[in-house]
């Protein structure tokens, strides 16, 4: 019996190598949420470090759950899980002006439970995701992530050296190296071109003064995250409503990413699989509230890596989840990974995120444009999805719930694509088709 590439168990060495590549690709994004929230709430360095370790631990558990599956939880696809950025604003608002971290974590626990309960109903919306919608969403995901990679390449938005020619030169060097290794090096090395680029780029960055490892070793050897470290959760209605909205946005983002992965690995996602993926998101977020971290969603960074490497085994990403768990338990390992400089990640990120966008273009090849309004659907949904990317503060004068939804280009573009497809293809009207082709 032929085993589908998604279910193939690769040799241990390859699992570890490919898994490490996934970890390095998503690490900066994975720890960004606890760093931003901790900084905005003026937590101590020790507490921020605790948040980071908790995040890595639960992110690893969430990834294992999504890849391997337990009962009705997990899509059993190569999907990497990480904190959703949609949680940053409400968490900071609740933490600074509301009931503090306990109220935030109480809201996360409740909203995670809501996702578990809603998952089988939300998953039935897959019929509203034909190729014109799914391809557009994947394209929006990739294009929305590219500015993140550019920010990394320039040295990190807000850093004193942002935009220095040296930063951009290192990023460009890593980008060129990834492309050349991918093109000319056969076998395993060619398939880990991103890892090669990150490792070589990090080594080259040491004499350039962009990174050093002198600070490594100051943390305890092992640090175990304990439940309710910041106090028992409280359950405030306003905070709960805010996070339920966040989780509805997250469910939309996860649906798009899961559908994208299904297309990339040639295992189309059905209603049952999507329900399992969403339940895993909900359960992971519930665990996040218990273990002092945040809601979780599928990471677009790693969708691009799957597309780029063509390594489809879910056990590779599960290995990456195991590495995250280890990083969460052994802080010194996290310090080593955290020493990878932003420009190096930026050079690799441009390739990965561009691969996501290219995957959307490839899917849109299945779409018919002659005598249809599909071009209008793609054009408008892409434009709406890129509004917050082009102008991040454009919705600053709107209510908080509106900002939560629309400040995510992925969710805004997804909602627009679904509604436009219903308007043009799902509702039968007696009009002539548009001449837009």
N, C-alpha and C positions, 0 to 999 in steps of 0.2 A: 504494500500500500504506500503510495506516494505521500510524503509529508509536505504540507504547505510550508513555504519559506518562513511564514510567521511563527510556525511551531517547531522550527528546526533548533536543535540544541548544538551549538557550536562548541569546539574544543575550549577548555578552560582558559587558555592563553588568549584566544580571540575574544572570548566573552569579557575578560578583564580589560583588554586593550580598547575594544569598541565601547565598553561601558564607561571607562575613564574619559573617553572622548566626549561622550554625552554629558558627563558631569562638568567637565571644563567648559563646554559650550553653554551650559545653563547656570553656572555657579553665580556669576555676577547678578543676573536677574533674580536668582533664587534668594539671595541675601539682601537685595535692595529694599524690599518691603520692611523687614524688621529694622534695618538701619534708618530708613526714613521715619518710620513711626517712633522708634526709640529716640531719635534726635529731636523730632518735633515735640515730644513730650518731656524733653530734658531729663531723660533717664540717665542713671550713672553708666559709666563705661562697662562695669560688671553686669548690670542689668541688660544693656544692649547686647553684650556678648552672650548672655543667657538666651535672649530672644533669637539670636542667630543660630545657636546650637539647637534650640528647640525646633526652629524652622527646618533646619537640615534633617533632623531626625524624622519629623512627621512627613516632610516631603519625600523622604526615602520610603517610609511605610506606605504613603499614598501611591507612590510609583509601583511598589511591589504589588499592592492591592489591584491597581489598574491593569498591570501586565499579566499577573498570574491568575487573578480572580479567586474569590472566595464566596461560595454559595451564589447569591444573586448580585454580588458586587464585583465590578471590574470588567472592562471590555475585552480583556485578553488580547490586546493589541500593543504594539511598541509605543506607548504613550508615557512621556515624562511629566510628572506633576510638580507644580510649584505654586507659590503664593500668587494670588491674583492682585494686580495693581488697583483694581476697582475697590479694594478694601482699605486703601490708604486714607482717603479723605474721611469716610465715616469713622474709622478707627481713631484718627487724630482728633476729630471733633468731639467724639464721645469721651475720649481719654482726657481731653483738656478742659472741656466745658460741661461734660455730663457726669456720669458716675464713675469715671476713671476706667482703668483696665478691667476690673471685675465686670462692669456693665458691658464693655465691649465683648468680653469673652462669653458672657451669658447670652448676648445677642447672636454671636457666632454659633454657639451650641444649638440654639433654637432654629436658626436659619439653616444649619446643616441638616437638622431633622426634617425641616420642611422640604428640602431638596430630595431627601430619601423618599418621602411620601409622594412628592409630585413627579418623580422620575418616570414612572410608567405612563403617565398621562402626557408629559412633555415630549416623551420620545415618539409619540404618535404623530408629531408634527413633521416627521421625516418626509412625508408625502409632499410637504411644501418646500422640499429641498431638491428639485431636479438639477441637472448639470448646470443650467444657466445661473442658478442661485448658488450652488456649492462652489462652482468655479470662481464666481465673483467673490465669495467670502474668502476663499483661499488666496486669491489675488490681493484682497484687502489686508489679510493677515500679513502676507509677505511685505507689502509696501509700507504698512503701518510700522513694522518692526525695523525697517531699514534706517530711519532716523536714529534709533537706539544704537545701532552699529556705528553710525557716523559719529555720534556723541562719544562712544568709546574710543573710536579711532583718533579723535582730537584730544583725548586725554581724560575724558569724563566731564560732563556738563557741570559748570560751577567751580571747577578746580582752577588754581592760579595759572597753571600752564596750558589751559585749554586752547587748542588751535596752534600750538607750537609746531613749526616745521618738522622738528625731530619726532614728535608724536605721530604725525601723519606719514612721515617717511617709514617709521617702523611698521605702522599699520599697512602701508602699501607693500612693504617687503614681505610681510606675512601673507597678504593676499596673493602676491605673485608666486610665493613658494607653494601655497596650497594649490593654486591652479597648475603649476608645473608638476608637482608630485602627483596630482590627480590625473594629469594627462600622460606623463611619461614613465612613471614608476609602476611596474606591474605587481600583481599579487596583493598581499596584505597591506603593504606600505601605501599603495595607491588608494586603498579604501579607507585608510586612516589619515588622509592628507590633512584634515583639519587638526588632528592631534599633533602631527609632525610640525605643522606651522606654529601651533601654540607653544610646543616645547622648545623648538629652535628659536622662536621669537623671544621667549622668556629668557633663555640663556643669553641671547644677543643683547637684551635690554639691561642686563646687570652692569656691564662696563659703561653703558651709556647713562647710567644713573637713574633709570626709570623704575627700577625695583631693586630690592635687596632682601635677604632672608635673615638679617641680623636680629629681627624681633621675634623670630620663631622660637618657641620653647618656653615662653613665659606663662603659658596657661597650664592648668592642671592636666595630668596625664589622662584622666577619665573624668567626665562630668555627666551625670545622669539627670535628664530632665524629669522633674516631678510634677504631678498634676497640681493645678491651681497654685503655682508658685507665687503669684501676685495677689492671692486672696480668693476666697470662695466667690463664684460668679453671682451677680445680681441680674435680675431680669426686668429691665425697664422697657415699657411699650414702645417709646420713641426709638430707642436703640435697636430694638428687634425689627421694627418696620424698616429702618434704614438698611439693615443687613439682609432682610428678605429681598429687598430691591436689588442689592448687590448680588445676591445669589441667583436671581432671575437673569441678570446680565451675564453672570458667570456660566449659567446653564446654556445660554445662547452661544457664548464663546466656545465652551467645551463641545457643543454639538458641531460647530463648524470645524474645530480641530480634529475631532474624532472622525467626521466624514472625510476630511482631508487625508488623514492617515489611512483610512480604509481604501481610498482610491490609490494612494501611493503604493501600498503593499498588496494591491490586487485582492483585497478581501472586503467587498462592499458591505457597508454597515446597515443592518436591518434594525427594526424597532426594538427587538430584544437586546441587541448588542448596545444600542444607544442608551436604553434604560439602565443596563448594568453599569455603563460608564458614568452616567449621571448619579446613580446611587453611590458609586465609589467616591465621586466628588463630594456628595453630601456627607457620607460617613467620614471621609478625610477631614472635612471642615469641622465636623462635630468633634473629632479627635483634636483638631487644632485648637478649639476653644477650651478643651480640657488640659492640653499640654502647652498652654501659653503661646500660641502662635495664631495663624490666620486662615481664612478660607483658601481652598486649593482648586486649581484648574489645570487643564492640559497646557503645556508650554509650547508655544509656536516655534521657539528656537530649535527644539529637537525634532519637530516635524520637518524642518528644512534639512536637518542632518540625516534623517532617514532617507529623504529624497536624494540627497547628494551622494551618500555612500552606497545606496541600494542594498544595505544590510537590513533585512526585514524581520529578523528574529526578535520576538518579544522578550526572549531570555537575555538578550544583550541589554535592553533597557531595564529589565529586572535587576541585572547585575549592577547597573548604574544606581538603581534604587538602594541596593545593598551597600554600595560605596557611600551614598549619602547618609545612610544610617550610621555607618562607621565614622564619618566626618562629624556627625552630630554627637557622638559619644566620646570621640577623641579630639578635643579642640585643636591640638597641635597640628593635626592633619589638615584641618580647615584653614589654619594659618598659612600652611604651605600653598594650598590651592589659591587662597586669597591673594598671594603674592604675584600671581599672574597679572601683568600690567594691563590697564584698560586698552591702550593702543593695539596690543597683541590680540585681545579679544575682538576689537573692532575690525581688524583685518579679516579674521576668520568669520565674524558675524556678517559681513557684507556678502560673503559667498553663501552662507547658510540661509539668510533671510531672503536673498535674491532667489535661491532655489525654491523657497516656498512660493514666491510670486510666480516663478516660472511654472510651477506645478499648477497654479490656477489657470495660467494661459493654456497649458496643455489640456486641461479639462474643458476649457471653453472651445477647443477644437471640435468637441462633440456636438456643439450647439449649432442649430440652423439659424442663419441670419436672413436668408432670402424670404421675402414676403412675411416677415415676422417683426415684432417689436423688441426682440431680444437685445439688440444693440442699445436701445434706449434704457432697458433695465440695467445693463452693465454700466453704462455711462453715468446714470444718476446715482446708483448705489455706490459705485466707486468714488464719485465726487463727494457724497455725503460721508462716506467712511473716512475720507482723507481730510475733512474739515478740521477735526481736532488735532490731526497730525500737523497740518500747516499752521494752525493758530491755536495752540494749547489753551489759551485763556478766553477763547471766543464765547464760551458759555458761562463766564464768571458771574454775570448778572442774573442768571436763571436760578430757580429753586434747586436745592440740594439733590432731590430725587432725579430731576432732569439732568443735572450734571453727571450724576452717577451713570446714567444710561448713555448719554451722548458724548461724554468725554472719552469713552472707549470707542475708537474708530472701528474696532472689530464688531462690537455689538450694534453700533449705529449703522454700519454698512450691511450687517446681516439682516437687521429689521427692515431696512430700506429694500434690500433685494427680495425678501419674502413678500412684502406688501406690493412691490411693483410687479412681481411675477403673478400674484393673484389678480392685480388690476388688468394686466395685459393678456395673461394666458389662462387664468383661473376663472375669469368671469366672461361669459359669452355675450358679446354685444354685436349688433348689426351695423358695424362701421367698416370702412375699408382699412386695410392695414397701412401703417405709416410707410412713407417713402424713405425713411431713414434706414440705410443699409450699410 
